[in-house]
Amino acid sequence: GLSREKLQKLNAWEPLLKGYKTPMLIPIEIDTANPGNTIEARLSLKLNDQGEMELRFDPVREEPDFSKSFFGHTFSAEDKRSLTQNSNVGRIVNLIHPITGETIPSLISVDRLTRELIPLPLEFVRIPKVIKEITLTEEQHKVLSEGKPLYIENLVSKSGSLFNATVQFN
């Protein structure tokens, strides 16, 4: 049930070509013999072991799976609470690369659409210098870079009004 034209119409084609997941869930027919038997998933492109591009499906889950080790990390009760409530583990976690065995300091988030656990090595974490017209101090930048929540006052909304909020990398 997928075609280039369908993905272009959904505005999902460009993100795929840029290496991102689709920004929305896409209905996927899982049994072509029974039309209407579909799941919803985010799509991405990935190189397989033979160096060929494959379409990857990330289906919607009921909840993140905390029962298994995640790249060598076992989730504590606090990790589970933070990921369930804030969609972010809230701290730097050392993950183990499955092939090289290398320890990689990372943040873990929950995908807002699929509820999949997503690791992000710290080297790829980008925190803006300015959030809603507030220039972050070095200390504030460090807090966000470590995945922790940060309370900021006097942020400026699109309508120009001031508000306070807790922000966190995700």
DSSP file (Angstrom, degrees, kcal/mol; ACC not computed):
  #  RESIDUE AA STRUCTURE BP1 BP2  ACC     N-H-->O    O-->H-N    N-H-->O    O-->H-N    TCO  KAPPA ALPHA  PHI   PSI    X-CA   Y-CA   Z-CA
    1    1 A G              0   0    0      0, 0.0     2,-0.4     0, 0.0     5,-0.0   0.000 360.0 360.0 360.0   7.8    0.0    0.0    0.0
    2    2 A L        +     0   0    0     27,-0.1     2,-0.3     4,-0.1     3,-0.1  -0.819 360.0 161.2-107.4 145.5    3.0    2.3   -0.2
    3    3 A S     >  -     0   0    0     -2,-0.4     4,-2.4     1,-0.1     5,-0.2  -0.972  50.4-110.2-150.0 162.2    4.3    4.3   -3.1
    4    4 A R  H  > S+     0   0    0     -2,-0.3     4,-2.5     1,-0.2     5,-0.2   0.918 119.9  52.7 -57.7 -44.1    6.5    7.3   -3.6
    5    5 A E  H  > S+     0   0    0      1,-0.2     4,-2.5     2,-0.2    -1,-0.2   0.895 108.6  49.3 -61.4 -41.8    3.5    9.3   -4.7
    6    6 A K  H  > S+     0   0    0      2,-0.2     4,-1.7     1,-0.2    -1,-0.2   0.926 112.5  47.4 -64.1 -44.1    1.6    8.4   -1.5
    7    7 A L  H  <>S+     0   0    0     -4,-2.4     5,-3.1     1,-0.2     6,-1.1   0.868 112.2  50.4 -66.1 -36.1    4.6    9.3    0.7
    8    8 A Q  H ><5S+     0   0    0     -4,-2.5     3,-1.5     4,-0.2    -2,-0.2   0.915 108.7  51.9 -65.9 -42.4    5.1   12.6   -1.2
    9    9 A K  H 3<5S+     0   0    0     -4,-2.5    -2,-0.2     1,-0.3    -1,-0.2   0.844 110.3  48.8 -62.0 -34.2    1.4   13.4   -0.7
   10   10 A L  T 3<5S-     0   0    0     -4,-1.7    -1,-0.3    -5,-0.2    -2,-0.2   0.431 113.8-119.2 -83.8   0.6    1.8   12.8    3.1
   11   11 A N  T < 5S+     0   0    0     -3,-1.5    -3,-0.2    -4,-0.2    -2,-0.1   0.849  85.8 114.0  59.9  35.9    4.9   15.0    3.2
   12   12 A A     >< +     0   0    0     -5,-3.1     4,-1.5    -6,-0.2    -4,-0.2   0.548  51.1  77.2-107.7 -13.6    6.9   12.0    4.4
   13   13 A W  H  > S+     0   0    0     -6,-1.1     4,-2.2     2,-0.2     5,-0.2   0.943  92.1  49.4 -66.2 -50.6    9.2   11.6    1.3
   14   14 A E  H  > S+     0   0    0      1,-0.2     4,-1.7     2,-0.2     6,-0.2   0.925 109.5  50.6 -58.9 -48.8   11.6   14.4    2.0
   15   15 A P  H  4>S+     0   0    0      0, 0.0     5,-2.8     0, 0.0     4,-0.3   0.904 110.2  51.8 -57.8 -38.9   12.2   13.4    5.7
   16   16 A L  H ><5S+     0   0    0     -4,-1.5     3,-1.5     1,-0.2    29,-0.3   0.936 109.4  48.7 -60.3 -46.3   12.9    9.8    4.6
   17   17 A L  H 3<5S+     0   0    0     -4,-2.2    -1,-0.2     1,-0.3    -3,-0.1   0.767 108.0  55.3 -67.0 -24.8   15.5   11.0    2.0
   18   18 A K  T 3<5S-     0   0    0     -4,-1.7    -1,-0.3    -5,-0.2    -2,-0.2   0.464 123.8-102.8 -86.0  -1.4   17.2   13.2    4.6
   19   19 A G  T < 5S+     0   0    0     -3,-1.5    -3,-0.2    -4,-0.3     2,-0.2   0.569  82.0 121.4  94.2   9.4   17.7   10.2    6.9
   20   20 A Y      < -     0   0    0     -5,-2.8    25,-0.3    -6,-0.2    -1,-0.3  -0.529  66.4-103.4 -98.7 167.6   14.8   10.9    9.3
   21   21 A K        -     0   0    0     -2,-0.2    23,-0.2    23,-0.1    -1,-0.1  -0.510  53.6 -84.5 -77.8 158.7   11.8    9.0   10.4
   22   22 A T        -     0   0    0     21,-2.1    -1,-0.1    -2,-0.2   -10,-0.1  -0.419  35.4-130.4 -61.8 141.7    8.5   10.0    8.9
   23   23 A P  S    S+     0   0    0      0, 0.0     2,-0.3     0, 0.0    -1,-0.1   0.551  87.4  36.7 -75.2  -4.6    7.1   12.9   11.0
   24   24 A M  S    S-     0   0    0     17,-0.1    19,-0.3    19,-0.1     2,-0.3  -0.892  94.8 -89.8-137.9 167.9    3.7   11.1   11.2
   25   25 A L        -     0   0    0     -2,-0.3    17,-0.2    17,-0.1    15,-0.0  -0.611  38.4-152.6 -77.8 141.1    2.3    7.6   11.5
   26   26 A I  E     -A   41   0A   0     15,-3.1    15,-1.8    -2,-0.3     2,-0.3  -0.960  16.7-122.1-116.0 129.5    1.7    5.9    8.2
   27   27 A P  E     -A   40   0A   0      0, 0.0     2,-0.5     0, 0.0    13,-0.2  -0.583  31.9-165.8 -71.5 129.8   -1.0    3.2    7.8
   28   28 A I  E     -A   39   0A   0     11,-3.4    11,-2.2    -2,-0.3     2,-0.5  -0.972  19.2-131.9-121.5 125.8    0.7    0.0    6.5
   29   29 A E  E     -A   38   0A   0     -2,-0.5     9,-0.2     9,-0.2     3,-0.2  -0.660  22.1-176.5 -74.1 122.1   -1.2   -3.0    5.1
   30   30 A I  S    S+     0   0    0      7,-2.6     2,-0.3    -2,-0.5    -1,-0.2   0.589  74.8  35.8 -98.1 -11.4    0.2   -6.1    6.8
   31   31 A D    >   -     0   0    0      6,-0.8     3,-1.4     3,-0.2     6,-0.4  -0.827  61.4-170.7-143.0 100.0   -1.8   -8.6    4.9
   32   32 A T  T 3  S+     0   0    0     -2,-0.3    -1,-0.1     1,-0.3    -2,-0.0   0.715  87.5  62.9 -66.9 -18.8   -2.5   -7.8    1.3
   33   33 A A  T 3  S+     0   0    0      1,-0.3    -1,-0.3     4,-0.0    -2,-0.0   0.749 107.9  44.3 -74.7 -22.9   -5.0  -10.8    1.1
   34   34 A N  S X  S-     0   0    0     -3,-1.4     3,-1.7     3,-0.1    -1,-0.3  -0.756  87.0-151.3-121.7  82.9   -7.2   -9.0    3.7
   35   35 A P  T 3  S+     0   0    0      0, 0.0     3,-0.1     0, 0.0    -3,-0.1  -0.203  81.3  36.8 -54.3 142.5   -7.5   -5.3    2.8
   36   36 A G  T 3  S+     0   0    0      1,-0.2     2,-1.4    -5,-0.0    -4,-0.1   0.278  78.7 120.8  95.9 -10.1   -8.0   -3.1    5.8
   37   37 A N    <   +     0   0    0     -3,-1.7    -7,-2.6    -6,-0.4    -6,-0.8  -0.696  47.1 151.9 -86.2  89.5   -5.7   -5.2    8.0
   38   38 A T  E     -A   29   0A   0     -2,-1.4     2,-0.3    -9,-0.2    -9,-0.2  -0.788  37.3-159.7-124.4 160.0   -3.3   -2.4    8.8
   39   39 A I  E     -A   28   0A   0    -11,-2.2   -11,-3.4    -2,-0.3     2,-0.4  -0.885  24.7-122.6-124.9 163.1   -0.9   -1.2   11.5
   40   40 A E  E     +A   27   0A   0     -2,-0.3    20,-1.7   -13,-0.2     2,-0.3  -0.912  40.8 157.4-107.5 137.8    0.4    2.3   12.0
   41   41 A A  E     -AB  26  59A   0    -15,-1.8   -15,-3.1    -2,-0.4     2,-0.4  -0.988  41.8-117.9-152.1 155.9    4.1    2.9   12.0
   42   42 A R  E     - B   0  58A   0     16,-2.2    16,-2.7    -2,-0.3     2,-0.3  -0.784  37.4-143.1 -89.8 146.6    6.8    5.5   11.4
   43   43 A L  E     + B   0  57A   0     -2,-0.4   -21,-2.1   -19,-0.3     2,-0.3  -0.816  23.9 167.3-112.9 151.3    9.1    4.7    8.5
   44   44 A S  E     - B   0  56A   0     12,-1.7    12,-3.8    -2,-0.3     2,-0.4  -0.968  31.4-118.1-151.3 163.9   12.8    5.2    8.0
   45   45 A L  E     + B   0  55A   0    -25,-0.3     2,-0.3    -2,-0.3    10,-0.2  -0.874  33.9 175.6-106.1 140.5   15.5    4.1    5.6
   46   46 A K  E     - B   0  54A   0      8,-2.4     8,-2.9    -2,-0.4     2,-0.3  -0.999  32.1-116.3-146.1 142.8   18.4    2.1    6.8
   47   47 A L  E     - B   0  53A   0     -2,-0.3     6,-0.2     6,-0.2     2,-0.1  -0.639  33.0-146.2 -76.4 132.7   21.4    0.3    5.2
   48   48 A N    >   -     0   0    0      4,-2.9     3,-2.0    -2,-0.3    -1,-0.0  -0.280  36.1 -86.2 -88.5-177.0   21.3   -3.5    5.7
   49   49 A D  T 3  S+     0   0    0      1,-0.3    -1,-0.1     2,-0.1    -2,-0.0   0.704 128.8  55.5 -65.1 -19.8   24.4   -5.7    6.2
   50   50 A Q  T 3  S-     0   0    0      2,-0.1    -1,-0.3     0, 0.0     3,-0.1   0.362 120.2-107.4 -92.5   4.2   24.8   -6.0    2.4
   51   51 A G  S <  S+     0   0    0     -3,-2.0     2,-0.3     1,-0.3    -2,-0.1   0.642  77.3 133.2  80.3  14.8   24.9   -2.2    2.0
   52   52 A E        -     0   0    0      1,-0.0    -4,-2.9    -6,-0.0     2,-0.3  -0.751  61.3-110.9 -99.7 147.5   21.4   -2.0    0.4
   53   53 A M  E     -B   47   0A   0     -2,-0.3     2,-0.3    -6,-0.2    -6,-0.2  -0.602  37.9-173.3 -78.2 131.3   18.8    0.5    1.5
   54   54 A E  E     -B   46   0A   0     -8,-2.9    -8,-2.4    -2,-0.3     2,-0.5  -0.915  26.6-119.8-123.4 151.1   15.8   -1.0    3.3
   55   55 A L  E     -B   45   0A   0     -2,-0.3     2,-0.4   -10,-0.2   -10,-0.2  -0.803  31.3-154.7 -88.1 126.4   12.6    0.5    4.5
   56   56 A R  E     -B   44   0A   0    -12,-3.8   -12,-1.7    -2,-0.5     2,-0.5  -0.857   2.1-151.8-107.4 138.1   12.2    0.1    8.3
   57   57 A F  E     -B   43   0A   0     -2,-0.4   -14,-0.2   -14,-0.2   -16,-0.0  -0.933   8.4-171.4-109.9 127.3    8.9    0.0   10.1
   58   58 A D  E     -B   42   0A   0    -16,-2.7   -16,-2.2    -2,-0.5    58,-0.1  -0.870  21.0-158.5-115.7  94.3    8.6    1.3   13.7
   59   59 A P  E     -B   41   0A   0      0, 0.0   -18,-0.2     0, 0.0     2,-0.2  -0.224  26.6 -90.7 -73.4 162.3    5.1    0.3   14.8
   60   60 A V        -     0   0    0    -20,-1.7     2,-0.3    55,-0.1    55,-0.2  -0.514  43.3-157.0 -69.5 134.7    3.1    1.9   17.6
   61   61 A R        -     0   0    0     53,-2.5    55,-0.0    -2,-0.2    -1,-0.0  -0.804  23.9-127.2-110.5 155.4    3.7    0.1   21.0
   62   62 A E  S    S-     0   0    0     -2,-0.3    -1,-0.1     1,-0.3    53,-0.1   0.912  89.8 -22.1 -65.8 -41.0    1.4    0.1   24.0
   63   63 A E  S    S-     0   0    0     51,-0.1    -1,-0.3    -3,-0.1    21,-0.0  -0.973  84.8 -74.3-160.4 162.3    4.3    1.2   26.1
   64   64 A P        -     0   0    0      0, 0.0     2,-0.9     0, 0.0    52,-0.1  -0.306  48.3-117.5 -61.2 149.6    8.1    1.2   26.1
   65   65 A D        +     0   0    0      1,-0.2     3,-0.2    50,-0.1    52,-0.1  -0.802  41.8 164.0 -94.4 104.4    9.6   -2.2   26.9
   66   66 A F        +     0   0    0     -2,-0.9     9,-0.4     1,-0.2    -1,-0.2   0.419  57.4  85.3 -95.9  -0.6   11.6   -1.9   30.1
   67   67 A S  S    S+     0   0    0      7,-0.1     2,-0.2     2,-0.1    -1,-0.2   0.782  83.9  58.8 -76.4 -26.5   11.8   -5.6   30.7
   68   68 A K  S    S-     0   0    0     -3,-0.2     7,-0.3     1,-0.1     2,-0.1  -0.669  96.1 -94.4-103.1 157.0   14.9   -6.2   28.5
   69   69 A S        -     0   0    0     -2,-0.2     2,-0.7     5,-0.1     5,-0.2  -0.465  35.8-144.2 -62.9 138.1   18.4   -4.7   28.7
   70   70 A F  B >  S-C   73   0B   0      3,-2.8     3,-1.6     1,-0.2    26,-0.1  -0.895  74.9 -34.4-112.7 100.5   18.6   -1.7   26.4
   71   71 A F  T 3  S-     0   0    0     -2,-0.7    25,-3.6     1,-0.3    -1,-0.2   0.896 126.9 -44.8  49.7  44.6   22.1   -1.6   24.8
   72   72 A G  T 3  S+     0   0    0      1,-0.2     2,-0.5    23,-0.2    -1,-0.3   0.416 115.1 120.5  85.6  -1.3   23.5   -3.0   28.1
   73   73 A H  B <   -C   70   0B   0     -3,-1.6    -3,-2.8    23,-0.1     2,-0.5  -0.844  48.8-155.6-102.1 129.9   21.4   -0.7   30.3
   74   74 A T        -     0   0    0     -2,-0.5     2,-0.3    -5,-0.2    -5,-0.1  -0.903  25.8-122.1-100.3 128.1   19.0   -2.0   32.9
   75   75 A F        -     0   0    0     -2,-0.5     2,-0.1    -9,-0.4    -9,-0.0  -0.530  20.7-147.3 -77.1 128.4   16.2    0.5   33.7
   76   76 A S     >  -     0   0    0     -2,-0.3     4,-2.4     1,-0.1     5,-0.2  -0.354  32.9-102.1 -79.6 169.5   15.9    1.5   37.4
   77   77 A A  H  > S+     0   0    0      1,-0.2     4,-2.2     2,-0.2     5,-0.1   0.880 126.3  51.0 -60.1 -37.9   12.5    2.3   38.9
   78   78 A E  H  > S+     0   0    0      2,-0.2     4,-2.7     1,-0.2    -1,-0.2   0.889 107.9  51.9 -67.9 -40.0   13.4    6.0   38.6
   79   79 A D  H  > S+     0   0    0      2,-0.2     4,-2.7     1,-0.2     5,-0.2   0.941 111.2  47.6 -58.7 -48.0   14.4    5.6   34.9
   80   80 A K  H  X S+     0   0    0     -4,-2.4     4,-2.4     1,-0.2    -2,-0.2   0.911 112.7  48.7 -61.2 -44.3   11.1    4.0   34.2
   81   81 A R  H  X S+     0   0    0     -4,-2.2     4,-2.7     2,-0.2     5,-0.3   0.933 113.3  46.7 -62.0 -46.5    9.2    6.7   36.0
   82   82 A S  H  X>S+     0   0    0     -4,-2.7     4,-3.0     1,-0.2     6,-1.0   0.913 113.9  46.9 -64.4 -43.4   11.0    9.5   34.2
   83   83 A L  H  X5S+     0   0    0     -4,-2.7     4,-1.0     4,-0.2    -1,-0.2   0.878 115.5  46.4 -66.5 -37.1   10.6    7.9   30.8
   84   84 A T  H  <5S+     0   0    0     -4,-2.4    -2,-0.2    -5,-0.2    -1,-0.2   0.908 123.8  32.1 -71.0 -42.3    6.9    7.3   31.4
   85   85 A Q  H  <5S+     0   0    0     -4,-2.7    -2,-0.2    -5,-0.2    -3,-0.2   0.869 136.6  19.9 -84.0 -38.9    6.2   10.8   32.8
   86   86 A N  H  <5S-     0   0    0     -4,-3.0    -3,-0.2    -5,-0.3    -2,-0.1   0.453  91.1-125.1-114.5  -3.8    8.6   12.9   30.8
   87   87 A S  S  <<S+     0   0    0     -4,-1.0    23,-1.9    -5,-0.5     2,-0.3   0.726  85.8  87.4  61.4  23.4    9.5   10.8   27.8
   88   88 A N  B    S-D  109   0C   0     -6,-1.0    -2,-0.3    21,-0.3    21,-0.2  -0.989  78.6-134.2-150.8 140.2   13.2   11.2   28.8
   89   89 A V        -     0   0    0     19,-2.6    -7,-0.2    -2,-0.3    -6,-0.1   0.768  39.7-138.6 -69.2 -23.2   15.4    9.3   31.1
   90   90 A G        +     0   0    0     18,-0.3     2,-0.3    57,-0.2    -1,-0.1   0.623  69.0  54.4  80.8  13.2   16.6   12.6   32.6
   91   91 A R  S    S-     0   0    0     17,-0.2    17,-0.4    56,-0.1     2,-0.4  -0.977  92.9 -81.3-164.1 167.8   20.3   11.8   32.9
   92   92 A I        -     0   0    0     -2,-0.3     2,-0.4    15,-0.1    15,-0.2  -0.655  44.3-166.6 -79.5 133.2   23.3   10.5   30.9
   93   93 A V  E     -E  106   0C   0     13,-3.1    13,-2.6    -2,-0.4     2,-0.8  -0.971  20.2-128.7-123.2 135.5   23.3    6.7   30.5
   94   94 A N  E     -E  105   0C   0     -2,-0.4     2,-0.3    11,-0.2     9,-0.0  -0.761  31.4-171.0 -85.1 113.6   26.3    4.7   29.3
   95   95 A L  E     -E  104   0C   0      9,-2.3     9,-3.6    -2,-0.8     2,-0.5  -0.744  18.4-128.3-103.7 154.0   25.1    2.4   26.5
   96   96 A I  E     -E  103   0C   0    -25,-3.6     7,-0.2    -2,-0.3     6,-0.1  -0.894  19.8-125.0-106.3 123.0   27.1   -0.4   25.0
   97   97 A H     >  -     0   0    0      5,-2.9     4,-1.9    -2,-0.5     5,-0.0  -0.496  20.3-137.2 -64.3 128.1   27.4   -0.5   21.2
   98   98 A P  T  4 S+     0   0    0      0, 0.0    -1,-0.1     0, 0.0   -26,-0.0   0.722  95.7  31.3 -65.8 -21.8   26.2   -4.0   20.1
   99   99 A I  T  4 S+     0   0    0      3,-0.1    -2,-0.0     1,-0.0    -3,-0.0   0.860 129.0  31.0-100.9 -48.3   29.0   -4.6   17.6
  100  100 A T  T  4 S-     0   0    0      2,-0.1     3,-0.1     1,-0.0    -4,-0.0   0.712  89.9-134.1 -86.7 -20.9   32.1   -2.8   18.9
  101  101 A G     <  +     0   0    0     -4,-1.9     2,-0.1     1,-0.3    -1,-0.0   0.501  51.7 154.0  77.9   2.5   31.3   -3.1   22.7
  102  102 A E        -     0   0    0     -6,-0.1    -5,-2.9     1,-0.1     2,-0.5  -0.368  47.6-122.2 -65.5 140.4   32.2    0.6   23.0
  103  103 A T  E     -E   96   0C   0     -7,-0.2    -7,-0.2    -3,-0.1    -1,-0.1  -0.753  30.2-168.2 -84.2 127.1   30.6    2.5   25.9
  104  104 A I  E     -E   95   0C   0     -9,-3.6    -9,-2.3    -2,-0.5     2,-0.2  -0.937  19.2-136.0-124.4 109.2   28.7    5.4   24.5
  105  105 A P  E     +E   94   0C   0      0, 0.0    17,-2.7     0, 0.0    18,-0.3  -0.465  45.9 160.4 -61.1 127.7   27.4    8.2   26.9
  106  106 A S  E     -EF  93 121C   0    -13,-2.6   -13,-3.1    15,-0.3     2,-0.3  -0.915  42.2-124.4-146.5 165.4   23.8    8.8   25.7
  107  107 A L  E     - F   0 120C   0     13,-2.5    13,-2.5    -2,-0.3     2,-0.5  -0.876  24.4-147.5-108.3 150.5   20.4   10.2   26.4
  108  108 A I  E     + F   0 119C   0    -17,-0.4   -19,-2.6    -2,-0.3   -18,-0.3  -0.984  20.4 173.4-122.1 129.7   17.3    7.9   26.1
  109  109 A S  E     -DF  88 118C   0      9,-2.5     9,-3.2    -2,-0.5     2,-0.5  -0.801  30.7-118.7-124.3 168.4   13.9    9.3   25.0
  110  110 A V  E     - F   0 117C   0    -23,-1.9     7,-0.2    -2,-0.3     2,-0.2  -0.952  32.8-116.5-108.5 127.4   10.5    7.8   24.2
  111  111 A D     >  -     0   0    0      5,-3.0     4,-2.1    -2,-0.5     5,-0.1  -0.452  20.7-141.1 -61.2 126.4    9.2    8.4   20.6
  112  112 A R  T  4 S+     0   0    0     -2,-0.2    -1,-0.2     1,-0.2   -25,-0.0   0.729  96.0  37.6 -67.2 -22.4    6.1   10.5   21.1
  113  113 A L  T  4 S+     0   0    0      3,-0.1    -1,-0.2   -89,-0.0    -2,-0.1   0.840 130.7  22.9 -97.0 -39.3    4.2    8.6   18.3
  114  114 A T  T  4 S-     0   0    0    -54,-0.1   -53,-2.5     2,-0.1    -2,-0.2   0.605  89.1-130.8-104.9 -13.9    5.4    5.0   18.6
  115  115 A R     <  +     0   0    0     -4,-2.1     2,-0.3     1,-0.2   -50,-0.1   0.749  55.5 150.7  63.6  26.1    6.5    4.9   22.3
  116  116 A E        -     0   0    0    -52,-0.1    -5,-3.0    -5,-0.1     2,-0.4  -0.631  53.3-111.0 -83.0 144.8    9.7    3.2   21.1
  117  117 A L  E     -F  110   0C   0     -2,-0.3    -7,-0.2    -7,-0.2    -1,-0.1  -0.654  35.1-163.0 -76.9 131.7   12.9    3.8   23.2
  118  118 A I  E     -F  109   0C   0     -9,-3.2    -9,-2.5    -2,-0.4     2,-0.3  -0.968   5.0-154.7-123.0 118.2   15.3    6.0   21.3
  119  119 A P  E     -F  108   0C   0      0, 0.0   -11,-0.2     0, 0.0   -48,-0.0  -0.697   9.7-173.3 -88.0 144.3   19.0    6.3   22.2
  120  120 A L  E     -F  107   0C   0    -13,-2.5   -13,-2.5    -2,-0.3     5,-0.1  -0.909  22.1-131.4-137.8 111.4   21.0    9.4   21.2
  121  121 A P  E >   -F  106   0C   0      0, 0.0     3,-2.3     0, 0.0     4,-0.4  -0.300  24.2-119.7 -57.5 142.6   24.7    9.6   21.8
  122  122 A L  G >  S+     0   0    0    -17,-2.7     3,-1.5     1,-0.3   -16,-0.1   0.806 110.0  69.3 -55.2 -31.6   25.7   12.8   23.6
  123  123 A E  G 3  S+     0   0    0    -18,-0.3    -1,-0.3     1,-0.3   -17,-0.1   0.725 102.7  45.4 -62.5 -18.8   27.9   13.8   20.6
  124  124 A F  G <  S+     0   0    0     -3,-2.3     2,-0.4     2,-0.0    -1,-0.3   0.447  84.8 112.2-102.1  -1.9   24.7   14.3   18.6
  125  125 A V    <   -     0   0    0     -3,-1.5     2,-0.5    -4,-0.4    20,-0.0  -0.592  47.2-170.2 -74.4 126.1   22.8   16.3   21.2
  126  126 A R        -     0   0    0     -2,-0.4    -2,-0.0     2,-0.0    -3,-0.0  -0.976   5.6-172.6-122.1 120.3   22.3   19.8   20.1
  127  127 A I        -     0   0    0     -2,-0.5    18,-0.0    42,-0.1    14,-0.0  -0.947  25.2-123.6-111.7 127.3   21.0   22.4   22.6
  128  128 A P        -     0   0    0      0, 0.0     8,-0.1     0, 0.0     3,-0.1  -0.301   8.1-135.3 -66.9 154.9   20.1   25.9   21.2
  129  129 A K  S    S+     0   0    0      1,-0.2     7,-3.0     6,-0.1     2,-0.4   0.754  93.2  41.3 -78.4 -25.7   21.8   28.9   22.8
  130  130 A V  E     -G  135   0D   0      5,-0.2     2,-0.5     3,-0.0     5,-0.2  -0.988  64.4-173.0-128.2 130.7   18.4   30.8   22.9
  131  131 A I  E >  S-G  134   0D   0      3,-2.6     3,-1.9    -2,-0.4    25,-0.1  -0.983  77.4 -22.6-123.2 119.6   15.0   29.3   23.8
  132  132 A K  T 3  S-     0   0    0     -2,-0.5    24,-2.0     1,-0.3    -1,-0.1   0.892 128.7 -48.3  46.6  49.8   12.0   31.5   23.3
  133  133 A E  T 3  S+     0   0    0      1,-0.2     2,-0.6    22,-0.2    -1,-0.3   0.555 113.8 118.6  70.0  12.9   14.1   34.7   23.5
  134  134 A I  E <   -G  131   0D   0     -3,-1.9    -3,-2.6    22,-0.1     2,-0.5  -0.948  59.0-141.8-108.3 121.3   16.0   33.6   26.6
  135  135 A T  E     -G  130   0D   0     -2,-0.6    -5,-0.2    -5,-0.2     2,-0.2  -0.704  23.4-128.6 -81.0 124.5   19.7   33.2   26.2
  136  136 A L        -     0   0    0     -7,-3.0     2,-0.1    -2,-0.5    -1,-0.0  -0.473  13.2-130.2 -76.0 141.9   20.9   30.2   28.2
  137  137 A T     >  -     0   0    0     -2,-0.2     4,-2.5     1,-0.1     5,-0.2  -0.364  31.9-103.3 -76.6 168.5   23.8   30.5   30.6
  138  138 A E  H  > S+     0   0    0      1,-0.2     4,-2.3     2,-0.2     5,-0.1   0.899 124.4  51.3 -60.0 -39.9   26.6   27.9   30.4
  139  139 A E  H  > S+     0   0    0      2,-0.2     4,-2.2     1,-0.2    -1,-0.2   0.914 110.3  47.5 -65.1 -43.5   25.1   26.2   33.5
  140  140 A Q  H  > S+     0   0    0      2,-0.2     4,-2.2     1,-0.2    -2,-0.2   0.910 111.7  50.9 -63.2 -41.8   21.6   26.0   32.0
  141  141 A H  H  X S+     0   0    0     -4,-2.5     4,-2.3     1,-0.2    -2,-0.2   0.904 109.7  50.7 -60.7 -42.3   23.1   24.7   28.7
  142  142 A K  H  X S+     0   0    0     -4,-2.3     4,-1.3     2,-0.2    -2,-0.2   0.905 107.8  52.9 -63.2 -43.5   25.0   22.0   30.7
  143  143 A V  H  <>S+     0   0    0     -4,-2.2     5,-1.8     1,-0.2     3,-0.5   0.939 112.9  43.4 -58.1 -48.8   21.8   21.0   32.6
  144  144 A L  H ><5S+     0   0    0     -4,-2.2     3,-1.7     1,-0.2    25,-0.3   0.869 109.3  57.4 -66.4 -36.8   19.9   20.5   29.3
  145  145 A S  H 3<5S+     0   0    0     -4,-2.3    -1,-0.2     1,-0.3    -2,-0.2   0.748 103.5  54.5 -66.0 -23.5   22.9   18.7   27.7
  146  146 A E  T 3<5S-     0   0    0     -4,-1.3    -1,-0.3    -3,-0.5    -2,-0.2   0.373 120.2-110.6 -89.7   3.7   22.8   16.2   30.5
  147  147 A G  T < 5S+     0   0    0     -3,-1.7   -57,-0.2     1,-0.3    -3,-0.2   0.524  72.7 138.2  82.3   5.3   19.1   15.4   29.8
  148  148 A K      < -     0   0    0     -5,-1.8    21,-0.4    -6,-0.2    -1,-0.3  -0.473  58.6-103.7 -83.3 155.3   17.9   17.0   33.0
  149  149 A P        -     0   0    0      0, 0.0     2,-0.4     0, 0.0    19,-0.2  -0.487  33.6-160.0 -75.0 149.9   14.8   19.2   33.2
  150  150 A L  E     -H  167   0E   0     17,-2.7    17,-3.1    -2,-0.1     2,-0.5  -0.989  10.6-143.1-136.1 124.4   15.3   23.0   33.5
  151  151 A Y  E     -H  166   0E   0     -2,-0.4     2,-0.4    15,-0.3    15,-0.3  -0.755  23.3-173.9 -86.3 126.6   12.8   25.5   34.8
  152  152 A I  E     -H  165   0E   0     13,-3.1    13,-2.4    -2,-0.5     3,-0.3  -0.981   8.7-151.6-126.2 133.6   13.0   28.8   32.8
  153  153 A E  E     +     0   0E   0     -2,-0.4    11,-0.2    11,-0.2    -2,-0.0  -0.690  69.5  22.3-100.9 155.6   11.1   32.0   33.6
  154  154 A N  E    S+     0   0E   0     -2,-0.3    10,-0.2     1,-0.2    -1,-0.2   0.819  70.7 168.4  62.6  38.1   10.0   34.8   31.3
  155  155 A L  E     -H  163   0E   0      8,-2.8     8,-2.2    -3,-0.3     2,-0.6  -0.493  33.5-124.9 -71.5 152.7   10.0   32.8   28.0
  156  156 A V  E     -H  162   0E   0    -24,-2.0     6,-0.2     6,-0.2   -22,-0.1  -0.905  20.0-146.8-109.3 120.8    8.2   34.7   25.2
  157  157 A S    >   -     0   0    0      4,-3.1     3,-1.6    -2,-0.6     6,-0.0  -0.210  33.3 -98.8 -75.6 171.7    5.3   33.0   23.4
  158  158 A K  T 3  S+     0   0    0      1,-0.3    -1,-0.1     2,-0.1    -2,-0.0   0.814 126.9  54.3 -60.4 -30.5    4.5   33.5   19.7
  159  159 A S  T 3  S-     0   0    0      2,-0.1    -1,-0.3     1,-0.0    -2,-0.0   0.527 122.1-108.8 -82.8  -4.2    1.9   36.0   20.7
  160  160 A G  S <  S+     0   0    0     -3,-1.6     2,-0.2     1,-0.3    -2,-0.1   0.437  74.8 131.6  95.4  -0.5    4.4   38.0   22.7
  161  161 A S        -     0   0    0      1,-0.1    -4,-3.1    -5,-0.1    -1,-0.3  -0.569  56.6-115.7 -87.2 152.8    3.2   37.1   26.2
  162  162 A L  E     +H  156   0E   0     -6,-0.2     2,-0.3    -2,-0.2    -6,-0.2  -0.590  38.6 166.4 -85.7 145.2    5.6   35.9   28.9
  163  163 A F  E     -H  155   0E   0     -8,-2.2    -8,-2.8    -2,-0.2     2,-0.3  -0.983  28.6-129.9-151.9 161.2    5.4   32.4   30.5
  164  164 A N  E     +     0   0E   0     -2,-0.3     2,-0.3   -10,-0.2   -11,-0.2  -0.875  33.4 163.5-111.3 145.4    7.4   30.1   32.7
  165  165 A A  E     -H  152   0E   0    -13,-2.4   -13,-3.1    -2,-0.3     2,-0.5  -0.996  39.3-119.3-158.0 156.4    8.1   26.5   31.7
  166  166 A T  E     -H  151   0E   0     -2,-0.3     2,-0.3   -15,-0.3   -15,-0.3  -0.897  36.2-168.2 -96.2 126.9   10.2   23.4   32.4
  167  167 A V  E     +H  150   0E   0    -17,-3.1   -17,-2.7    -2,-0.5     2,-0.3  -0.839   9.6 175.2-116.3 154.6   12.1   22.4   29.3
  168  168 A Q        -     0   0    0     -2,-0.3     2,-0.1   -19,-0.2   -24,-0.1  -0.982  36.8 -98.9-156.5 145.0   14.1   19.2   28.7
  169  169 A F              0   0    0    -21,-0.4   -79,-0.2   -25,-0.3   -42,-0.1  -0.432 360.0 360.0 -65.3 137.6   15.9   17.6   25.8
  170  170 A N              0   0    0     -2,-0.1    -1,-0.2   -61,-0.1   -61,-0.1   0.235 360.0 360.0-153.0 360.0   13.8   15.0   23.9
